Amino acid sequence: MEIVKTVILAIAAYFIGSISFSYIITKKTTGKDIRDVKVKNAGALNVFVSVGSLMGIIVCLLDIIKTLIIVLVAQLWGLNLVHSIVAASFGIIGHCFPIYYNFYGGKGASTVVGILIYYIPLELLICIIPAAIIAFLIHRPGFAPVFFIPFSPLAAYISHKSLTLVNALIYIVFLTSVLNAIIYFTKRDRRIFAE
């Protein structure tokens, strides 16, 4: 029965993850397609830079909620940690390759945060602060997730979280890396090569 619940939640997570709040909010406020603006990426950072800080923060929070809600439902359904994270991870896939928008979405950072904020909130904060500082110092704010996402399993391990959780977080890092490699090598976000 747990597998059935996991599959149902994974499917729901993909379709929820496919809702592009960056596209919706940018279209409503400016009439533009966020995928044609600045870095041509349908993510919260692009909204923050292109539309405004308030809209960017709103998009970020909504993207976080997409996977957080799946984790919360998984807990209510009594799913174990691994099944909960696997189900929620499909929200990351949906965010990166949304079915509603010709599979042209964001890079998944905010949706990863939605999972991490539930399981390792303090460790996430500890990872995000130095990552943000490094990204700021190298003048590449979009690189902050490159630092904090890979360090999240290590932070969980150092703080003596269960090895099951650490391994599940390693899966999230691996999944996000594969998704972003596909985005990079298919040149979906074209402007990354023009910078």
C-alpha positions in Angstrom: 0.0 0.0 0.0 2.9 2.4 0.7 4.2 2.0 -2.8 0.8 2.8 -4.2 0.6 6.0 -2.1 4.2 6.9 -3.1 3.3 6.5 -6.8 0.1 8.6 -6.4 2.0 11.3 -4.6 4.9 11.2 -7.1 2.4 11.8 -10.0 0.7 14.6 -8.0 4.1 16.1 -7.2 5.1 16.2 -10.9 1.9 18.0 -11.9 2.1 20.4 -8.9 5.8 21.0 -9.6 4.9 21.7 -13.2 3.0 24.9 -12.2 5.4 27.7 -13.2 4.7 30.5 -10.8 7.5 32.5 -12.4 5.8 32.3 -15.7 2.3 33.1 -14.3 3.3 36.0 -12.1 5.6 37.6 -14.7 2.9 37.2 -17.4 0.3 38.8 -15.1 2.5 41.7 -13.9 4.5 42.5 -17.1 2.8 40.7 -20.0 6.2 39.0 -20.7 7.3 35.4 -20.9 9.9 35.0 -18.2 11.6 32.4 -20.4 12.4 35.2 -22.9 13.8 37.6 -20.2 17.4 38.1 -19.0 18.8 34.6 -18.4 15.8 33.0 -20.1 15.1 30.7 -17.1 11.7 30.2 -15.5 13.0 30.5 -12.0 12.6 32.7 -8.9 16.0 34.4 -9.3 15.1 35.5 -12.9 11.9 37.0 -11.6 13.7 38.7 -8.7 16.2 40.3 -11.2 13.8 41.0 -14.1 10.5 41.8 -12.4 11.3 42.9 -8.9 12.4 41.6 -5.5 8.9 41.2 -4.1 7.7 39.2 -7.0 10.9 37.1 -6.9 10.4 36.4 -3.2 6.8 35.4 -3.8 7.7 33.1 -6.6 10.5 31.5 -4.5 8.1 30.9 -1.6 5.4 29.4 -3.9 8.0 27.1 -5.5 9.2 26.0 -2.0 5.6 25.1 -1.1 5.2 22.9 -4.2 7.4 20.2 -2.7 6.9 21.0 1.0 3.2 20.2 0.6 4.0 16.8 -0.9 6.2 16.0 2.0 3.5 17.1 4.5 0.9 15.0 2.7 3.3 12.0 2.7 3.7 12.4 6.5 -0.1 12.5 6.9 -0.3 9.3 4.9 2.2 7.6 7.0 4.9 7.2 4.3 8.4 6.6 5.5 11.2 9.0 5.0 12.6 7.5 1.7 9.1 7.2 0.1 8.3 10.8 1.1 11.4 12.2 -0.4 11.2 10.1 -3.5 7.6 11.3 -4.1 8.5 14.9 -3.4 11.5 14.7 -5.8 9.0 14.4 -8.7 8.1 18.0 -7.9 11.7 19.0 -8.7 11.4 17.2 -12.0 8.1 18.9 -12.8 9.6 22.3 -11.9 12.6 21.7 -14.2 10.5 20.1 -17.0 6.9 21.3 -16.6 4.4 19.5 -18.8 2.2 22.7 -19.0 5.0 24.8 -20.5 6.6 22.6 -23.2 9.0 21.2 -20.5 10.8 24.5 -20.2 11.0 25.4 -16.5 13.4 26.4 -13.8 16.5 24.7 -12.4 14.9 23.3 -9.2 16.6 25.1 -6.4 13.5 26.4 -4.7 11.8 23.0 -4.9 14.8 21.3 -3.4 14.5 23.8 -0.5 10.9 22.7 0.0 12.2 19.3 0.8 15.3 20.3 2.8 13.4 22.9 4.9 11.2 20.1 6.4 14.0 17.6 7.1 17.0 19.8 7.9 15.8 23.4 8.5 18.8 24.4 10.7 21.4 22.7 8.6 19.8 24.2 5.5 20.2 27.7 7.0 23.8 26.9 7.9 24.5 25.8 4.3 22.6 28.7 2.6 24.3 31.6 4.4 27.9 30.8 3.3 26.6 29.7 -0.1 24.9 33.1 -0.6 28.1 34.9 0.6 30.3 33.0 -1.8 27.9 33.6 -4.7 27.8 37.3 -3.8 31.6 37.6 -3.7 32.0 35.9 -7.1 29.1 38.1 -8.5 27.1 35.1 -9.5 24.0 35.0 -7.2 22.5 32.2 -9.3 25.3 29.9 -8.2 24.2 29.8 -4.5 22.4 26.5 -5.0 25.5 25.0 -6.6 27.1 25.4 -3.1 24.3 24.7 -0.6 22.5 21.8 -2.3 25.6 19.5 -2.5 26.6 20.4 1.1 23.1 19.5 2.6 23.8 15.7 3.0 27.2 16.6 4.6 25.5 19.0 7.0 22.9 16.4 7.8 25.7 13.8 8.5 27.7 16.2 10.7 24.6 17.0 12.7 24.0 13.2 13.3 20.9 12.8 11.2 20.1 9.2 10.3 22.0 7.6 7.5 18.7 7.0 5.7 18.1 10.7 5.6 21.7 11.4 4.5 21.4 8.9 1.7 18.0 10.3 0.6 19.5 13.8 0.4 22.4 12.4 -1.7 19.7 11.1 -4.0 18.2 14.7 -4.2 21.7 16.1 -5.0 22.2 13.5 -7.7 18.8 14.1 -9.2 19.2 17.8 -9.3 22.7 17.5 -10.8 21.3 15.2 -13.6 18.4 17.5 -14.3 20.7 20.6 -14.5 23.2 18.7 -16.7 20.4 17.9 -19.1 19.4 21.6 -19.1 22.9 22.7 -19.7 23.9 20.2 -22.4 20.6 20.7 -24.3 21.3 24.4 -24.2 17.7 25.0 -23.1 18.6 28.2 -21.2 20.5 29.6 -24.2 21.9 32.8 -22.6 24.1 30.8 -20.2 26.4 30.3 -23.2 26.4 34.0 -24.1 27.7 35.2 -20.8 
